[in-house]
Amino acid sequence: MKRFQAKDLTRNIADLWTAATGATLAPVTNTKHRRSRFVVISVERNEALLDGRSSQVSVDITNMPDELGELFGKGVEQHFRNK
């Protein structure tokens, strides 16, 4: 995943758009103070995620299916147990 610092956005916005709409349609993160703040993805990639046309999915946490919420909760617990 490519990363762009917030201060570089105004100077390199074309690079960000190119990275987000490239052949892989990979997400691009925007960082501020070395921490990821936002993710930019192409409309095509977003639609594929929302429509379920991808092996990955994107859901609103308020509408997350119970099974997915349970898996998410287990993953978070495991992550913090291993730290």
C-alpha positions as CSV (number, residue, x, y, z in Angstrom):
1,M,0.0,0.0,0.0
2,K,1.4,3.4,-1.0
3,R,1.6,6.1,1.6
4,F,1.4,9.9,1.2
5,Q,2.0,12.4,3.9
6,A,-0.7,15.0,4.5
7,K,1.7,17.8,3.6
8,D,2.5,16.3,0.3
9,L,-1.2,16.0,-0.8
10,T,-1.4,19.4,-2.4
11,R,1.8,19.0,-4.2
12,N,1.4,15.4,-5.3
13,I,-2.3,14.9,-5.7
14,A,-1.9,13.5,-9.2
15,D,0.5,10.9,-7.8
16,L,-2.1,9.9,-5.2
17,W,-4.9,9.5,-7.9
18,T,-2.5,7.5,-10.1
19,A,-1.6,5.2,-7.2
20,A,-5.2,4.7,-6.2
21,T,-6.4,4.0,-9.7
22,G,-3.5,1.9,-10.9
23,A,-3.7,-1.6,-12.3
24,T,-4.0,-3.2,-8.9
25,L,-6.6,-0.8,-7.6
26,A,-4.8,-1.0,-4.3
27,P,-5.7,1.3,-1.5
28,V,-3.5,4.3,-0.7
29,T,-3.1,5.7,2.8
30,N,-2.7,9.3,3.8
31,T,-0.5,9.8,6.8
32,K,-0.1,12.6,9.3
33,H,2.7,12.6,11.9
34,R,3.6,9.1,10.6
35,R,0.2,7.6,11.4
36,S,-2.3,6.5,8.8
37,R,-5.3,8.8,8.9
38,F,-7.3,8.1,5.7
39,V,-7.5,5.5,2.9
40,V,-8.2,6.5,-0.7
41,I,-9.6,3.8,-3.1
42,S,-11.0,4.1,-6.5
43,V,-14.8,4.1,-7.1
44,E,-14.5,0.8,-9.0
45,R,-12.7,-0.9,-6.0
46,N,-15.2,0.6,-3.6
47,E,-18.2,-0.7,-5.6
48,A,-16.6,-4.1,-5.9
49,L,-16.2,-4.2,-2.1
50,L,-19.7,-3.0,-1.4
51,D,-21.4,-5.2,-4.0
52,G,-19.5,-8.4,-2.8
53,R,-17.7,-8.8,-6.2
54,S,-14.4,-9.2,-4.4
55,S,-13.0,-11.8,-2.0
56,Q,-12.8,-8.8,0.4
57,V,-15.8,-7.0,1.8
58,S,-16.5,-3.5,3.2
59,V,-19.3,-3.1,5.7
60,D,-20.5,-0.3,8.0
61,I,-19.8,-1.4,11.5
62,T,-23.3,-0.5,12.5
63,N,-24.7,-2.9,10.0
64,M,-22.1,-5.7,10.4
65,P,-23.5,-9.2,10.3
66,D,-23.3,-10.9,13.7
67,E,-21.0,-13.7,12.4
68,L,-18.6,-11.1,11.1
69,G,-18.8,-9.1,14.3
70,E,-17.9,-12.2,16.3
71,L,-14.9,-13.0,14.1
72,F,-13.8,-9.3,14.3
73,G,-14.0,-9.4,18.1
74,K,-12.0,-12.6,18.3
75,G,-9.4,-11.1,16.0
76,V,-9.1,-8.0,18.1
77,E,-8.7,-10.0,21.3
78,Q,-6.1,-12.2,19.7
79,H,-4.2,-9.2,18.4
80,F,-3.9,-7.6,21.8
81,R,-3.2,-10.9,23.6
82,N,-0.2,-11.4,21.4
83,K,1.3,-7.9,22.0
